[in-house]
C-alpha cells in the first residue's frame, strides 16, 4: 500500500525510537518534523533524513502530512491533536490521550465529523509479551477470568530525570504517567471496565531533585503520587491497581491475572516482550511460555503502523482513540472516587481490541 505520510510534532527524548522505527517500515514515511525549538527540529531532520523541519503550526497545515504523531508534553496532547483533526489530519498522541475528559470528547467528536482517525500510546500491548498472554486467556488456559492485580511502584523520577518537574504537576503523577501501560494492558486482556473505586494521596508535599542539571531544586507536589484503585470489569472480573512514586522497594509482579483454573503472570507492560508464566489447566507447576512471533523489542510506533493499515483499509485502529479515552476515563476516576467517597461508573465503554495475529506485520520488519 502507499505509505502513510507522517509529521512528528515534538523532537524530545522519546522521539528517537519513533523516528528510527517508523522510518524503517515501508507502510509509513516520516516527511516532516517540528518542535517549538526549531533548531531541535532541524537537528532531528538532519539526523534521521527527514525532508522538512517546520514549526508545529506549519507541520499541521502542510498538505504532504497525512498523520500527525504528537510527541509533545502531556498538557499539550489535547490542544495539538485538536488542531490536527481540525485540519483534517489523522493524529496519534503519546500517552495519555489528553489531560481531561472534555478535551478527549471534543477531540473524538471533531475527528469523527472530519472523517479522520485518532489513536494513542501505549502500543506495548501489541507486543509479543502481552499478545501471548491474550492468546492464553482467549484459549481458556486459566479458565474464566476472576481477578487481576497490577503494580507500578517506584521512588519517583527526581533522582534520574533531567527535568522531572512536570511529573509532579497537575496532569502528572504515576497514574497518568505510567498507568496507561497497565490499564491498557488490562483492558486488552479482560475487556472494558464498568466501575472504579479509588483512594489517592500525595505522600510528600515537596520533592528534591538530585539529578543533573537541576540538582538541588525543590518541586512542589500538585498531584497524587500514590494511588490504589479497584476496577470492576464488564466481564465480571475484579482488578486492583496501585501506582506510586513513593515506594522504595518492591518484589511484586507488574500484572497477575487470576482465573477459575489457573494464574497468569504478565510481563512489564512498559515493554513489548518479557517473560510469560502460567500455571493453568493440565499444568503441575509454573510454565514459561515462549512468546508469539512478533514485536518483542523496543517497537514503539507499532500502534502507528497498525493505524496506517486502519487508515488505508477503513477499519478501527487497535490503539485507537476510543481505547485511549476509556483508559483516561478510568485513570481520572480513581481520584474522582477518592475525592467524593463514591464508586464511579465508567460510561465511556470500548470494544476489546482485536488480538494481533502472531505473524501480522512481520514482513514490515524486513
C-alpha positions in Angstrom: 0.0 0.0 0.0 1.0 3.6 -0.4 2.9 4.8 2.8 1.0 7.0 5.2 2.9 10.2 5.4 3.8 11.2 9.0 4.7 14.5 10.6 6.2 14.3 14.1 5.5 17.2 16.5 7.9 17.2 19.4 11.5 16.2 18.9 12.4 15.4 22.6 13.8 12.3 24.2 11.0 9.9 23.2 11.1 10.9 19.5 14.2 9.0 18.6 12.7 5.5 18.8 9.7 6.7 16.7 12.0 8.2 14.1 14.0 5.0 13.9 11.1 2.5 13.8 8.7 4.4 11.6 11.4 5.3 9.2 12.1 1.5 8.7 8.6 0.4 7.7 7.6 0.6 4.0 4.0 1.5 5.1 5.0 4.6 7.0 7.1 7.6 5.8 8.2 10.5 8.0 8.0 13.5 5.8 8.3 16.3 8.4 9.2 17.1 12.0 8.5 20.1 14.2 9.3 21.5 17.6 8.8 24.7 19.4 12.6 24.9 19.3 13.1 24.9 15.5 16.8 24.2 15.9 16.0 20.9 17.6 13.6 20.0 14.8 16.4 20.8 12.2 18.8 18.6 14.1 16.3 15.7 14.2 15.6 16.2 10.5 19.3 16.0 9.6 19.9 13.0 11.9 17.1 10.9 10.6 17.0 12.1 7.0 13.6 13.9 7.2 12.9 16.4 4.4 11.1 19.1 6.3 11.9 20.8 9.6 9.0 23.1 10.5 7.1 24.9 13.3 4.2 22.9 14.8 1.7 25.1 13.0 3.4 24.7 9.7 3.6 21.0 10.0 -0.1 20.5 11.0 -1.2 22.6 8.0 1.2 21.0 5.5 -0.5 19.2 2.6 2.0 16.4 2.5 1.3 15.3 6.0 -1.5 12.6 6.4 -0.9 11.8 10.1 0.4 14.0 13.0 2.4 12.0 15.5 2.0 14.1 18.7 5.0 13.7 21.0 4.6 16.9 23.0 4.3 17.1 26.8 1.1 15.7 28.2 -0.5 19.1 28.8 -0.2 19.8 25.0 -1.6 16.5 23.8 -5.2 17.7 23.6 -4.6 21.2 22.0 -2.1 19.9 19.4 -4.3 16.9 18.5 -7.4 19.1 18.3 -5.6 21.4 15.9 -4.6 18.4 13.8 -8.0 16.9 13.4 -9.5 20.4 12.6 -7.1 20.5 9.7 -8.3 17.1 8.5 -5.3 15.1 9.7 -5.2 11.8 11.4 -3.5 12.1 14.8 -1.7 9.7 17.1 -0.8 11.0 20.6 1.7 9.9 23.1 0.1 8.9 26.4 -2.2 10.0 28.0 -4.6 10.8 25.1 -5.4 14.2 26.7 -5.3 15.8 30.1 -9.1 15.9 30.6 -12.2 14.0 29.6 -13.6 17.2 28.0 -10.6 17.5 25.7 -10.8 13.9 24.7 -14.6 14.1 24.0 -14.2 17.2 21.8 -11.2 15.6 20.0 -13.0 12.4 19.2 -16.2 14.3 18.1 -14.2 16.6 15.8 -12.3 13.7 14.3 -15.5 11.8 13.6 -17.0 14.9 12.0 -14.0 15.4 9.8 -13.6 11.7 8.9 -10.1 11.2 10.4 -8.8 8.7 13.0 -7.4 9.3 16.5 -5.0 6.9 18.1 -2.6 6.9 21.0 0.0 5.3 23.1 0.7 3.0 24.6 1.1 0.4 21.9 3.1 -2.0 24.1 0.0 -4.2 24.5 0.5 -5.1 20.8 3.9 -6.7 21.6 4.7 -10.4 21.8 4.6 -10.4 25.6 1.1 -9.2 26.2 -0.3 -10.7 23.0 1.0 -14.1 24.1 -0.9 -13.6 27.4 -4.0 -12.5 25.4 -3.8 -15.8 23.4 -3.6 -17.9 26.6 -6.6 -16.2 28.0 -8.6 -16.5 24.8 -7.7 -20.2 24.6 -9.0 -20.7 28.1 -5.7 -21.7 29.6 -6.6 -20.3 33.0 -10.4 -20.7 32.7 -12.8 -17.8 33.4 -11.1 -14.6 34.4 -11.8 -13.9 38.2 -9.4 -11.1 39.1 -6.3 -9.2 38.4 -3.6 -7.2 40.2 -1.3 -4.6 38.8 1.6 -2.7 40.4 3.8 0.2 39.2 5.9 1.1 42.2 9.0 3.3 42.3 10.5 6.2 44.2 9.9 8.8 41.6 11.9 10.4 38.8 13.7 13.3 40.5 16.9 11.3 41.1 17.4 10.4 37.4 15.3 12.5 35.0 16.9 15.8 33.7 13.6 17.8 34.1 11.2 15.9 36.4 9.0 18.8 37.5 6.1 18.0 35.2 5.7 14.6 36.8 4.5 16.3 40.0 2.3 19.0 38.4 -1.4 18.8 37.6 -1.8 16.3 34.8 1.2 14.3 36.0 1.7 11.7 38.7 2.2 8.0 38.5 -1.3 7.2 37.3 -1.3 9.5 34.2 2.4 8.9 33.6 2.6 5.1 33.9 -0.9 4.0 34.4 -1.7 4.0 30.7 0.6 1.0 30.2 -1.1 -1.0 32.9 -4.7 0.0 32.4 -4.4 -0.5 28.6 -2.9 -4.0 29.1 -5.7 -4.9 31.5 -8.5 -3.7 29.1 -6.8 -5.6 26.3 -6.7 -8.8 28.4 -10.0 -8.6 30.2 -12.1 -6.1 28.3 -13.7 -2.8 29.3 -14.2 -1.5 32.9 -17.7 -0.6 34.2 -16.9 0.9 37.6 -14.0 2.2 39.5 -13.2 2.9 43.2 -10.0 4.6 44.4 -8.0 6.1 47.2 -5.2 8.6 46.5 -2.7 10.7 48.4 0.4 12.9 47.9 2.7 11.4 50.4 5.3 14.2 50.4 4.5 17.9 49.8 7.8 18.6 48.1 10.5 16.6 46.2 14.2 17.4 45.9 15.8 17.0 42.5 19.1 15.2 42.8 19.7 14.6 39.1 21.6 17.0 36.8 21.3 19.7 35.6 18.7 20.8 38.2 20.1 19.1 41.3 19.1 21.0 44.5 15.8 22.3 43.0 12.7 21.7 45.2 9.5 20.7 43.5 6.1 21.5 45.0 3.9 18.4 44.6 0.5 19.3 43.0 -0.9 15.8 42.2 -1.4 12.5 44.0 1.7 10.3 44.0 0.3 7.1 45.5 -3.0 5.8 44.1 -4.8 2.5 44.7 -7.9 1.5 42.8 -10.4 -1.3 42.3 -11.7 -2.0 38.8 -14.9 -3.8 38.1 -14.7 -5.2 34.6 -17.7 -5.7 32.4 -16.8 -9.4 32.1 -17.2 -9.8 35.9 -13.6 -9.9 36.9 -12.4 -7.6 39.7 -9.0 -5.9 39.4 -6.8 -3.8 41.7 -4.1 -1.4 40.7 -1.5 0.6 42.6 0.7 3.2 41.0 3.2 5.1 43.1 6.2 7.4 43.1 6.6 6.9 46.9 7.7 3.3 47.2 11.4 2.5 48.0 11.4 -1.3 47.2 9.0 -3.9 45.9 9.1 -7.5 44.6 5.5 -7.6 43.2 4.7 -8.8 39.7 3.7 -6.0 37.3 0.4 -7.8 36.4 -1.1 -11.0 37.5 -4.4 -12.4 36.1 -6.3 -15.0 38.2 -8.6 -17.4 36.5 -11.0 -20.1 37.6 -8.5 -22.8 36.6 -5.1 -21.1 36.8 -2.9 -18.0 37.1 -1.1 -16.0 34.5 2.0 -13.8 35.2 2.0 -10.9 32.6 5.3 -9.1 31.8 6.0 -5.4 32.4 3.5 -3.6 30.1 6.1 -0.8 29.5 7.9 -3.2 27.2 7.0 -5.3 24.2 8.5 -8.7 25.3 9.3 -10.1 28.7 8.7 -13.4 30.5 5.2 -15.0 30.4 4.5 -17.6 33.1 1.3 -19.6 33.5 0.0 -22.3 35.9 -3.1 -23.4 34.1 -5.2 -26.3 33.2 -3.1 -29.5 32.9 0.0 -27.9 34.5 1.7 -29.2 37.6 3.8 -26.1 38.2 4.7 -22.8 36.6 5.4 -23.0 32.9 7.4 -20.4 30.9 5.6 -19.8 27.7 7.6 -18.9 24.5 6.4 -15.6 23.1 4.3 -15.5 19.9 6.3 -14.3 16.9 6.1 -10.6 16.5 7.3 -7.4 18.1 9.3 -8.2 21.2 11.9 -5.5 21.4 11.6 -1.7 21.7 9.0 -1.5 18.9 7.3 1.8 19.8 5.5 3.0 16.8 3.7 -0.3 16.2 0.4 1.4 17.1 1.1 4.0 14.4 1.9 1.2 11.9 -1.4 -0.5 12.8 -3.2 2.8 12.4 -1.6 3.3 9.0 -3.2 0.0 7.9 -6.5 1.0 9.5 -6.4 4.3 7.5 -5.7 2.5 4.2 -8.2 -0.3 4.9 -11.1 1.6 6.5 -11.1 -0.2 9.8 -10.6 0.6 13.5 -7.1 1.0 14.8 -6.3 -1.2 17.7 -4.6 1.6 19.7 -7.5 3.8 18.7 -8.9 6.9 20.3 -11.8 5.1 21.9 -9.4 2.9 23.8 -7.3 5.9 24.8 -10.3 7.7 26.1 -11.6 4.7 28.0 -8.2 4.4 29.7 -8.1 8.1 30.5 -11.6 7.9 31.9 -10.7 5.1 34.2 -7.5 6.7 35.4 -9.2 10.0 36.3 -12.0 8.1 38.0 -9.6 6.9 40.8 -9.0 10.4 42.0 -12.7 11.3 41.5 -13.7 8.4 43.7 -11.2 9.3 46.4 -12.4 12.9 46.5 -16.1 12.0 46.6 -16.0 8.8 48.6 -18.1 7.1 46.0 -17.9 4.4 43.3 -17.5 6.0 39.8 -19.5 4.4 37.0 -17.4 4.3 33.7 -19.7 5.2 30.8 -17.1 5.6 28.1 -17.1 2.0 27.2 -15.0 0.4 24.4 -14.7 -2.8 22.5 -11.8 -5.0 23.5 -9.1 -4.5 20.8 -8.7 -7.3 18.3 -5.8 -9.6 19.0 -2.8 -9.2 16.8 -2.1 -12.3 14.8 1.4 -13.8 15.5 2.6 -13.1 12.0 0.9 -9.8 11.5 3.1 -7.0 10.1 6.2 -9.2 10.4 7.0 -8.5 6.7 7.2 -4.8 7.6 10.4 -5.5 9.6 12.4 -6.7 6.6 
